[in-house]
Amino acid sequence: MSTTIYGTGVSRGIAIGKVHRLAGTEIEIFEAAIPAHLIEDEISRFRQAVYTARQQLKAIRNSIPEDTSVDITAFIDTHLLMLEDSMLTVAPAELIRQRQCNAEWALKSQRDALARVFEKMDDPYLRTRKDDIDHVVSRIQRILRGEETHTALEDSEQLRDAIVIAHDLTPAETALLHHQGIAGFVTESGGPLSHTAILARSLGLPAILGTHVTPDWIRDGDTVILDGAQGILLTDIDNAVLKRYRRRQKANQKRRTELNRLKDKPAVTVDGVRICLLSNVELHEDVLAARRAGAEGIGLYRTEFLFMNREDIPDEKEQLRQYHSIIKTLKGLPVTIRTLDLGADKSCGSEPEADHIVPNPALGLRAIRLCLKHPDLFRPQLRAILRASAKGPVRMMIPMLSSAHELNEVLSLIEDVKHELRREGTAFDPDMPIGGMIEVPAAALSAGLFARKLDFLSIGTNDLVQYTLAIDRVDDAVTYLYDPLHPAVLRLIKMVIDAGTQYRTPVSMCGEMAGDPRHTRLLLGMGLRDFSVHPTSLLEVKDVIQHSRIEQTTPVANEILDTDDPLIISGLLARLNESSE
C-alpha cells in the first residue's frame, strides 16, 4: 500500500522517478568569544567566506547554458546582488568587532534581525523574501564551517529524470538541477511565493515545498510519484498506482500541448463575447512569462519589490528606469502600475518608523494610507509613473482605497504632480488612466462613487475576502475560513461589477480568484469581462472562456448569488463547470 507525504504543491504536474537525496540539514550555530587580538582575523575569515560565496554563485551562473531565459538567471543575479548588500556583508563584520564574537554567530544575529522585519510584513510575497536571505546566509555559513555546498553540475546521468529531495533548494540550485534533467523536486521548507517556487513554475518543473519532514526510509533509488497539483509524494507504490499515474501524466502532457496552441488566439466565448486577459507580475521574469503566455498586457504590476532588501529608497530615476524596461519588454502592450503597497511594519530605507506598536498591521498604516502620510515617499513614484506614460500605454492604480476623502486627496496630489511636470517641460500622457483597487468592503459598498471618479476599477479578491470574513489568509489556524465563494464576498464583487456597468467604467479582477479556472464561468456569469491572472494560469482560464456561453453562465450565477447555502452554491458551481460548448 502506498504511503503519502503531504506538502504544498507549488508547481503543477506529475513526475515519476527515482529518489536522489541532497545532503544538508539546518545549520546549528553557537556563539564563541574571540580574543581581542584575533578580531581582525575573524573579520577577514568572514569576508573571505562572502567572497567565496560570490564566486560560487558566479560559477553556477556560468555553468548554465547561454540560451537560458533571462528570467531564470535573474534569480541567481538577485542573490549575487544580496552578497553586495552591506546588510549582509558589512553589518556582520561590525557585530564581530562590537561583540567580539565568531563570524557564524554575527551572521546568524544579523540574519535573525532581518528575518524579524520580513516576518511582520502583511504581503505574503514580500514576507517570503526572507527565504532569499536564508539561502544566501546558509551558503556563507556552510563555507565558514567548511561544509559542502552545491556549486557545480553533479553526475548528470545520476540526476536525469530523478526526483530530488532536499531540506531546501536555492534558486541557483534549482536552475542547475533543471539543466541536469531532474523530473521534479521536494523540499521540507519553503512556500508557494518563494523564489524557488516561482522558478519551478517558470521552468514547468513539478514541485512540492514545505513537507516539514521526509522520512529517512525514503532512500536513493526508490521509485516515487510526485503530484504537484495535489501537493503529495507517493512512496511504496504498486503497479496499479504506477499505471494510473502514468496515464494521468500522459493526459497532462497532452493538455499542456493543447493549451499552448491557445496563446495566440483571442479569449472569446462561444456566443462571441470578447474577454480581456491580462497578467499579474512582480519581477521582470514574470513580464516575459506573460508575453510567452499571450497576455494582452499587465493588469497588475506590483512595485513593492523595488523598495525592499535595501537601506535606501529608490529615487525617481531608478523607478523610471524600471518602468521603462517593462514598457520596452511589452512592445506596445499596456501596463497597469500599482502604486506602493507597503505597510507601517515594512522597513523601507529611510521611511519614517512607526511611533507606536502596530498590533494589527493589516488594519494599520499601509498602502495609500502610508503614501498620503508620507508624500516625500509618494511623489517621486507618481512622477516616475507619469513620466513613464510618455513611453507607452501606462495606467496607474491606487491600492486599498476606502473613502471619498482618500480618493480626492490622491487625485489632487496627482494633479499637483502633473502641473509640476508641465512647468518643467517634462513629457507625460495627460490622459493616463487612473484606477483604484477594490479590496475592502467599504470600497465595494461605495463602488458607485469610485466608478464615477476613476477610469477603471480592479477587484483585489485576496484582501477583499480577508477583510470581509475577518480572517488572516496566511494564518494556518484560520485559513479554512478563507472562502471566495462566501455569499457576502460574491455579493460585494457583484456590486462592484454592476457599478462599473452603470457608470461605464471598466472593472477587472486581479486577485487569485480570477486565476482559478473553477471560478471563471461564475465570474463571467456575474458580468466580469477583464481578468488579470498569474502567467501560469492564463491559458487554462482562456480555455474555459473559449468553451463557455454567457447565456448559460448568467442564469446559474444569479442562482448562486440568490442563495446563502454553501452546499447549494457548491452544487450549482459544479453544474456550471460541467456545462461546455
VOVEX-95302 format. One line per field, with one value per residue (C-alpha): residue number from 1; z, x negated, y negated. Coordinates in Angstrom, 3 decimals, decimal comma. Layout:
<pts>
k = [NUM:...]
z = [Z:...]
x = [X:...]
y = [Y:...]
</pts>
This chain:
<pts>
k = [1:2:3:4:5:6:7:8:9:10:11:12:13:14:15:16:17:18:19:20:21:22:23:24:25:26:27:28:29:30:31:32:33:34:35:36:37:38:39:40:41:42:43:44:45:46:47:48:49:50:51:52:53:54:55:56:57:58:59:60:61:62:63:64:65:66:67:68:69:70:71:72:73:74:75:76:77:78:79:80:81:82:83:84:85:86:87:88:89:90:91:92:93:94:95:96:97:98:99:100:101:102:103:104:105:106:107:108:109:110:111:112:113:114:115:116:117:118:119:120:121:122:123:124:125:126:127:128:129:130:131:132:133:134:135:136:137:138:139:140:141:142:143:144:145:146:147:148:149:150:151:152:153:154:155:156:157:158:159:160:161:162:163:164:165:166:167:168:169:170:171:172:173:174:175:176:177:178:179:180:181:182:183:184:185:186:187:188:189:190:191:192:193:194:195:196:197:198:199:200:201:202:203:204:205:206:207:208:209:210:211:212:213:214:215:216:217:218:219:220:221:222:223:224:225:226:227:228:229:230:231:232:233:234:235:236:237:238:239:240:241:242:243:244:245:246:247:248:249:250:251:252:253:254:255:256:257:258:259:260:261:262:263:264:265:266:267:268:269:270:271:272:273:274:275:276:277:278:279:280:281:282:283:284:285:286:287:288:289:290:291:292:293:294:295:296:297:298:299:300:301:302:303:304:305:306:307:308:309:310:311:312:313:314:315:316:317:318:319:320:321:322:323:324:325:326:327:328:329:330:331:332:333:334:335:336:337:338:339:340:341:342:343:344:345:346:347:348:349:350:351:352:353:354:355:356:357:358:359:360:361:362:363:364:365:366:367:368:369:370:371:372:373:374:375:376:377:378:379:380:381:382:383:384:385:386:387:388:389:390:391:392:393:394:395:396:397:398:399:400:401:402:403:404:405:406:407:408:409:410:411:412:413:414:415:416:417:418:419:420:421:422:423:424:425:426:427:428:429:430:431:432:433:434:435:436:437:438:439:440:441:442:443:444:445:446:447:448:449:450:451:452:453:454:455:456:457:458:459:460:461:462:463:464:465:466:467:468:469:470:471:472:473:474:475:476:477:478:479:480:481:482:483:484:485:486:487:488:489:490:491:492:493:494:495:496:497:498:499:500:501:502:503:504:505:506:507:508:509:510:511:512:513:514:515:516:517:518:519:520:521:522:523:524:525:526:527:528:529:530:531:532:533:534:535:536:537:538:539:540:541:542:543:544:545:546:547:548:549:550:551:552:553:554:555:556:557:558:559:560:561:562:563:564:565:566:567:568:569:570:571:572:573:574:575:576:577:578:579:580:581]
z = [0,000:-0,966:1,671:1,148:2,235:2,142:1,333:-0,640:-4,372:-5,890:-9,480:-11,102:-12,982:-12,302:-12,071:-11,722:-11,000:-8,654:-5,490:-5,301:-1,836:-1,454:1,792:4,024:7,149:9,094:10,435:14,223:15,222:18,614:19,925:20,699:22,200:20,070:21,776:21,037:19,133:16,741:15,898:12,631:11,595:12,277:10,174:7,374:7,631:7,272:4,283:2,596:3,055:1,436:-1,452:-1,870:-1,861:-4,559:-6,676:-6,233:-7,458:-10,426:-11,233:-11,081:-13,323:-15,835:-15,903:-17,026:-20,840:-22,549:-24,225:-20,834:-20,480:-18,608:-16,198:-14,933:-14,407:-12,802:-9,617:-9,290:-10,010:-7,146:-4,719:-6,164:-5,516:-1,941:-1,490:-2,319:0,217:3,341:5,457:4,855:4,164:6,398:9,364:10,475:10,418:12,699:15,041:15,214:16,252:18,720:20,402:19,942:18,696:15,986:12,384:12,352:15,338:13,981:10,645:12,406:14,554:11,522:9,675:12,636:12,774:9,064:9,338:12,086:9,763:6,964:9,216:10,282:6,724:5,563:1,948:1,651:-1,366:0,413:3,616:1,672:0,570:3,908:2,117:-0,145:2,885:4,362:1,120:0,906:4,627:4,547:1,746:3,694:6,888:5,153:3,755:7,212:8,616:5,775:4,652:1,102:-0,973:-4,271:-6,683:-9,880:-12,010:-10,412:-12,367:-14,955:-15,546:-11,836:-11,775:-15,097:-14,535:-10,756:-8,023:-5,854:-2,116:-0,066:3,092:0,913:-2,548:-3,612:-6,988:-8,205:-7,227:-8,758:-12,080:-12,060:-11,269:-14,026:-16,573:-15,257:-16,279:-12,983:-13,193:-10,096:-6,536:-2,945:-0,095:3,592:3,787:1,592:0,375:-2,787:-3,039:-2,597:-5,497:-5,697:-6,141:-8,731:-10,613:-10,547:-12,146:-14,758:-15,612:-15,639:-13,027:-10,746:-7,148:-3,564:-0,780:2,961:3,715:7,073:7,087:4,597:6,356:6,386:4,979:1,619:0,096:-3,021:-5,908:-4,567:-7,211:-6,153:-7,645:-7,213:-7,801:-7,872:-8,271:-5,165:-3,217:-2,437:-2,715:-3,025:-1,939:-1,776:-4,948:-6,553:-10,276:-10,296:-8,804:-11,129:-14,226:-13,118:-12,648:-15,938:-17,685:-15,869:-16,760:-20,468:-20,254:-18,589:-21,288:-23,966:-22,127:-21,965:-25,692:-26,392:-24,123:-25,765:-29,042:-27,468:-26,666:-29,933:-30,041:-28,580:-25,446:-26,910:-25,578:-27,762:-28,122:-29,257:-26,102:-26,087:-22,776:-21,913:-20,337:-18,591:-16,210:-12,685:-12,336:-9,717:-11,418:-14,896:-15,466:-14,829:-17,646:-20,025:-18,878:-19,517:-23,057:-23,679:-22,436:-24,800:-22,211:-23,669:-21,191:-17,488:-15,274:-12,048:-11,682:-8,004:-7,329:-3,737:-4,549:-5,761:-2,208:-0,301:0,649:0,697:3,061:0,843:-1,081:-4,890:-6,329:-9,218:-11,819:-10,649:-10,602:-14,049:-15,446:-14,144:-15,642:-18,975:-19,003:-18,574:-21,232:-23,656:-22,941:-23,530:-27,001:-27,069:-24,699:-21,745:-18,198:-15,031:-12,374:-8,819:-6,510:-3,442:-1,208:1,846:5,476:8,601:9,655:6,413:6,713:3,596:3,504:5,320:5,528:8,907:11,539:13,219:16,513:18,220:18,303:15,455:16,897:13,546:10,558:8,072:9,517:10,043:8,049:4,770:1,008:0,076:3,750:4,178:0,889:1,737:5,150:3,556:0,258:0,115:-0,479:-2,799:-5,058:-6,665:-7,618:-9,049:-11,093:-12,324:-13,362:-15,136:-16,943:-17,960:-19,581:-22,277:-23,441:-23,810:-22,669:-18,873:-16,294:-12,617:-9,953:-6,321:-3,711:-0,686:-1,243:1,297:1,235:-0,934:1,122:0,406:-3,304:-3,562:-1,766:-4,167:-7,278:-6,008:-5,439:-8,925:-10,414:-8,459:-9,884:-13,402:-13,035:-11,751:-14,782:-17,158:-15,618:-16,093:-19,670:-18,813:-21,112:-19,817:-21,007:-19,589:-20,207:-18,469:-16,951:-13,154:-11,391:-7,938:-6,288:-4,520:-1,621:1,437:1,994:2,383:-1,135:-2,579:-0,877:-2,271:-5,716:-7,430:-6,003:-7,219:-10,605:-11,181:-10,386:-11,737:-15,189:-14,129:-11,084:-10,188:-7,600:-5,327:-4,046:-1,779:0,608:-0,070:1,194:4,148:5,278:4,596:6,595:9,245:8,820:8,199:4,967:5,940:9,462:9,381:12,281:10,301:6,615:6,438:6,720:3,650:1,098:-2,070:-2,611:0,653:-0,207:1,295:-0,858:-4,043:-3,450:-2,890:-6,135:-7,964:-6,559:-7,979:-11,407:-11,527:-10,524:-13,360:-15,818:-14,570:-14,980:-17,981:-16,004:-16,852:-13,979:-13,812:-11,183:-10,230:-7,175:-7,006:-7,691:-11,235:-11,972:-10,698:-13,677:-11,318:-10,846:-14,432:-15,551:-12,344:-12,843:-16,496:-15,410:-12,868:-15,664:-15,344:-18,698:-17,687:-15,871:-14,629:-13,608:-12,975:-16,304:-15,433:-15,101:-18,200:-20,782:-18,521:-17,917:-21,649:-22,419:-20,067:-21,638:-25,138:-24,064:-22,230:-23,213:-21,390:-21,958:-19,937:-17,201:-16,284:-15,018:-12,870:-11,488:-10,493:-8,708:-6,792:-5,800:-4,537:-2,082:1,284:1,482:0,852:-0,293:-2,867:-4,057:-4,422:-6,376:-8,690:-9,346:-10,204:-12,614:-14,168:-14,696:-16,222:-18,981:-22,086:-25,738]
x = [0,000:-1,325:-2,488:-1,571:-3,688:-1,923:-3,289:-2,331:-2,120:-3,808:-4,222:-1,705:-2,472:-3,190:-6,749:-7,672:-11,262:-13,914:-14,823:-18,038:-18,551:-20,711:-22,664:-22,181:-20,264:-19,549:-22,761:-23,073:-25,123:-26,722:-28,319:-32,024:-34,148:-37,043:-40,154:-40,677:-43,934:-42,142:-39,112:-40,540:-41,450:-37,844:-36,546:-38,916:-37,599:-34,051:-34,928:-36,684:-33,566:-31,419:-33,892:-33,841:-30,021:-30,033:-32,475:-30,393:-27,223:-29,084:-30,354:-26,801:-25,557:-28,340:-27,613:-24,032:-23,636:-23,872:-20,471:-18,740:-16,000:-16,978:-14,087:-15,851:-19,307:-17,731:-17,110:-20,825:-21,596:-19,276:-21,383:-24,586:-23,229:-22,403:-26,043:-26,943:-24,455:-26,016:-23,219:-24,783:-28,409:-29,260:-26,874:-28,080:-31,691:-30,705:-28,980:-32,153:-34,072:-31,457:-30,577:-33,933:-32,079:-32,673:-31,664:-28,989:-27,200:-27,448:-25,988:-23,198:-22,380:-22,139:-20,057:-17,650:-17,286:-16,445:-14,075:-12,074:-11,447:-10,205:-8,084:-5,991:-5,039:-1,440:-2,107:-2,777:-5,049:-7,234:-7,247:-8,577:-11,626:-13,082:-13,800:-16,297:-18,163:-18,203:-19,563:-22,410:-23,228:-23,163:-25,719:-28,068:-27,591:-28,477:-31,628:-32,562:-32,067:-33,955:-30,865:-29,975:-27,847:-26,153:-28,242:-28,562:-26,989:-26,904:-26,740:-24,076:-23,255:-22,567:-20,207:-18,443:-14,715:-15,294:-13,017:-15,292:-14,539:-16,268:-15,804:-15,777:-16,881:-18,053:-17,001:-20,586:-20,494:-17,035:-18,222:-21,254:-19,191:-16,729:-19,531:-20,746:-17,379:-15,612:-11,919:-10,824:-11,777:-10,529:-11,779:-10,999:-10,902:-9,655:-6,278:-4,323:-5,596:-9,304:-11,664:-12,333:-8,596:-8,270:-11,246:-9,778:-6,592:-8,591:-10,534:-7,427:-9,101:-6,676:-7,480:-6,262:-7,541:-7,007:-6,702:-8,425:-9,998:-10,806:-11,311:-14,786:-13,399:-12,940:-16,283:-18,208:-16,954:-13,405:-10,734:-8,270:-5,442:-5,313:-1,910:-2,450:1,227:2,252:-0,923:-1,692:-4,629:-3,722:-6,162:-5,945:-3,847:-2,412:-1,936:1,732:0,953:-2,019:0,070:2,819:0,363:-1,415:1,948:2,533:-0,967:-0,346:3,018:1,351:-1,319:1,342:3,282:0,232:-0,339:3,286:3,165:0,000:1,910:4,207:1,572:2,028:5,818:8,276:10,287:13,793:16,791:18,794:21,502:18,976:18,265:14,686:12,836:9,622:6,906:4,049:1,318:0,153:-3,609:-6,206:-9,523:-10,940:-10,820:-7,058:-6,677:-8,495:-6,314:-3,195:-4,381:-5,011:-1,513:0,091:1,284:2,840:0,914:0,160:3,196:1,197:-2,474:-3,444:-6,129:-6,961:-9,949:-11,831:-11,740:-12,698:-16,043:-17,836:-18,833:-17,721:-14,588:-14,746:-14,683:-12,560:-15,215:-15,665:-11,917:-11,580:-14,303:-12,447:-9,142:-10,817:-12,308:-8,878:-7,304:-10,074:-9,599:-5,836:-6,331:-3,165:-1,008:0,461:-0,890:1,034:-1,396:-0,085:-1,454:-3,359:-1,567:-3,796:-2,691:-3,795:-5,642:-7,596:-11,010:-11,737:-15,004:-14,660:-10,897:-9,811:-9,384:-6,021:-5,929:-3,873:-3,460:-1,241:0,965:2,569:0,549:3,191:5,515:2,844:0,912:0,398:0,729:2,356:2,697:-1,058:-1,710:0,596:-1,003:-4,475:-4,216:-8,030:-7,803:-4,785:-5,561:-8,707:-6,726:-3,864:-6,384:-8,092:-4,806:-3,585:-6,913:-6,833:-3,435:-5,211:-6,952:-3,959:-0,457:-0,571:2,219:1,837:3,703:4,191:4,356:6,623:8,891:11,696:13,235:14,095:11,754:8,824:9,635:9,944:6,638:4,906:6,395:5,426:1,833:1,666:2,873:0,188:-2,480:-1,105:-1,323:-4,882:-5,874:-4,251:-6,213:-9,419:-8,527:-8,746:-6,774:-3,901:-0,495:2,050:4,822:3,114:5,946:6,113:7,872:8,392:8,270:11,409:10,004:12,039:15,791:16,183:14,837:17,084:20,141:19,104:18,240:20,523:18,519:15,212:16,668:17,804:14,439:11,959:11,135:11,184:11,565:9,794:11,106:8,379:10,088:7,227:7,705:11,416:12,052:9,720:11,333:14,909:14,565:12,210:9,564:5,832:5,315:1,777:2,648:2,788:5,244:7,994:7,202:10,023:12,398:10,920:13,698:14,058:17,469:18,888:22,220:21,075:17,928:19,821:22,375:19,674:17,991:21,305:21,878:18,557:19,214:22,706:21,344:18,834:21,610:23,806:21,087:19,380:16,198:14,178:13,871:11,181:10,243:6,610:6,894:6,262:9,936:9,528:6,802:8,738:10,413:13,073:14,389:14,087:17,639:19,142:17,305:18,356:21,953:21,607:20,572:16,776:15,087:11,492:9,284:5,723:4,047:0,639:-1,005:-0,905:2,907:3,683:4,063:6,256:8,580:8,627:9,549:12,542:13,629:13,464:15,772:18,327:21,578:22,554:26,218:25,687:23,441:25,577:28,695:26,641:24,544:27,756:28,951:25,659:25,999:29,544:28,593:26,808:26,368:22,742:23,845:26,237:23,527:21,104:23,642:24,550:20,885:20,254:23,198:21,878:18,429:19,828:21,521:19,427:19,647]
y = [0,000:-3,447:-5,926:-9,590:-12,559:-15,918:-19,352:-22,438:-21,907:-24,970:-23,814:-21,524:-18,366:-14,708:-13,407:-9,728:-8,815:-7,556:-9,466:-11,452:-12,935:-16,010:-16,156:-19,148:-19,947:-23,092:-24,590:-24,873:-27,918:-28,597:-31,773:-31,752:-34,535:-35,734:-37,183:-40,871:-40,268:-37,836:-40,006:-41,318:-37,757:-36,711:-39,595:-38,550:-34,970:-36,281:-38,472:-35,571:-33,412:-36,122:-36,347:-32,548:-32,521:-35,173:-33,157:-30,003:-31,723:-33,168:-29,669:-28,308:-31,099:-30,454:-26,710:-27,294:-27,220:-30,609:-30,211:-30,030:-32,628:-35,784:-35,208:-32,076:-33,565:-36,660:-34,662:-33,937:-37,592:-38,558:-36,506:-37,941:-41,435:-40,456:-39,466:-43,073:-44,473:-45,992:-44,492:-41,071:-41,954:-44,927:-44,670:-41,181:-42,398:-45,276:-42,816:-40,717:-43,818:-45,104:-41,793:-40,073:-37,004:-34,413:-35,140:-32,426:-33,959:-37,515:-36,404:-34,497:-37,541:-39,791:-37,206:-36,972:-40,762:-40,940:-37,968:-39,694:-42,634:-40,386:-38,174:-41,177:-42,080:-41,833:-40,932:-37,159:-37,657:-40,201:-38,165:-35,212:-37,232:-36,104:-32,822:-34,595:-35,914:-32,400:-30,931:-33,428:-33,232:-29,424:-29,377:-31,672:-29,638:-26,379:-27,959:-29,235:-25,734:-24,049:-22,119:-21,119:-23,489:-22,711:-24,731:-22,756:-20,087:-16,670:-13,423:-14,243:-10,584:-10,137:-13,107:-12,709:-12,040:-11,890:-13,251:-15,364:-15,512:-18,203:-20,225:-23,351:-24,481:-27,899:-29,294:-28,746:-25,075:-24,690:-26,129:-23,817:-20,736:-21,590:-21,688:-18,354:-16,919:-16,222:-15,336:-17,279:-18,127:-18,069:-20,263:-20,262:-24,068:-26,898:-28,102:-28,932:-32,533:-31,799:-32,462:-28,720:-28,097:-30,868:-29,448:-25,930:-27,259:-29,182:-26,024:-23,835:-21,621:-19,708:-20,607:-20,263:-22,504:-22,568:-18,830:-19,655:-16,198:-13,462:-10,107:-8,579:-5,352:-7,052:-6,087:-6,967:-4,872:-4,365:-4,968:-7,663:-9,716:-13,490:-15,093:-18,850:-19,678:-17,728:-18,512:-14,867:-12,481:-8,799:-6,095:-2,274:-2,368:0,747:1,366:0,336:-3,086:-3,493:-2,733:-5,114:-7,983:-7,272:-7,646:-10,947:-12,084:-11,482:-13,237:-16,263:-16,422:-16,309:-19,010:-21,315:-20,896:-21,777:-24,836:-26,160:-26,343:-28,934:-31,557:-33,492:-33,101:-35,626:-34,925:-34,821:-32,877:-30,525:-33,188:-35,807:-37,842:-39,181:-38,834:-40,706:-38,523:-40,337:-39,163:-39,994:-40,490:-41,367:-40,715:-41,155:-37,396:-37,470:-40,027:-37,677:-34,768:-36,880:-37,602:-33,897:-33,015:-35,519:-38,048:-41,204:-43,324:-43,678:-44,219:-44,499:-45,371:-45,297:-47,905:-46,929:-44,740:-47,844:-49,194:-46,071:-44,459:-47,804:-50,593:-53,472:-54,377:-54,077:-57,579:-58,796:-57,974:-54,385:-53,775:-55,342:-53,061:-50,016:-51,152:-51,919:-48,406:-46,838:-49,086:-48,122:-44,410:-44,663:-46,206:-48,279:-46,229:-48,169:-48,005:-48,890:-50,102:-49,822:-52,467:-51,419:-48,906:-48,815:-48,778:-50,601:-47,450:-47,124:-48,690:-50,689:-52,558:-55,859:-55,613:-57,056:-54,399:-53,948:-55,837:-53,170:-49,393:-48,216:-45,439:-44,575:-45,816:-44,613:-47,264:-49,883:-52,458:-50,654:-51,181:-54,509:-55,488:-55,316:-57,132:-60,014:-60,413:-60,481:-62,417:-62,530:-58,774:-59,017:-61,994:-60,506:-57,416:-59,471:-61,474:-58,298:-56,648:-59,786:-60,204:-56,529:-57,127:-59,173:-55,973:-53,657:-52,739:-53,062:-53,063:-53,965:-52,009:-53,088:-50,268:-49,965:-52,949:-53,134:-56,628:-59,633:-61,809:-59,490:-59,386:-63,181:-63,618:-61,216:-62,819:-66,275:-65,162:-63,633:-66,929:-68,799:-66,492:-66,969:-70,761:-70,372:-68,277:-70,766:-73,645:-71,668:-70,781:-67,073:-64,752:-62,614:-61,421:-63,920:-61,398:-58,469:-56,357:-56,308:-53,465:-52,047:-48,657:-47,500:-45,499:-46,446:-46,090:-49,875:-50,373:-47,670:-49,180:-52,593:-51,238:-53,737:-56,631:-55,181:-54,199:-57,815:-59,365:-56,827:-55,479:-51,824:-49,558:-46,330:-43,888:-42,518:-39,391:-38,270:-41,185:-41,570:-38,028:-38,569:-41,805:-40,693:-37,475:-38,918:-36,228:-36,335:-34,413:-33,395:-32,185:-28,381:-28,368:-30,149:-29,597:-27,030:-30,018:-31,726:-31,290:-33,412:-31,738:-33,062:-34,762:-38,074:-38,098:-37,218:-39,961:-42,555:-41,501:-41,739:-45,245:-46,403:-44,869:-46,405:-49,835:-49,614:-48,742:-51,599:-54,235:-52,617:-52,160:-49,014:-46,533:-43,864:-41,317:-40,781:-38,532:-34,775:-34,102:-35,446:-32,891:-29,868:-28,115:-26,723:-30,264:-31,520:-30,720:-32,080:-35,385:-35,507:-34,981:-37,800:-40,158:-40,244:-40,848:-41,689:-39,155:-39,700:-36,441:-34,906:-33,973:-30,255:-30,357:-32,406:-29,637:-27,490:-30,441:-31,197:-27,598:-27,772:-31,069:-29,610:-26,766:-28,934:-30,610:-33,778:-32,974:-29,764:-31,143:-34,170:-32,337:-29,937:-32,808:-34,590:-31,446:-31,295:-34,957:-34,315:-31,576:-31,534:-27,759:-26,661:-23,202:-24,653:-27,066:-24,163:-22,111:-24,990:-25,738:-22,090:-22,186:-25,375:-23,879:-20,710:-22,684:-23,253:-24,059]
</pts>
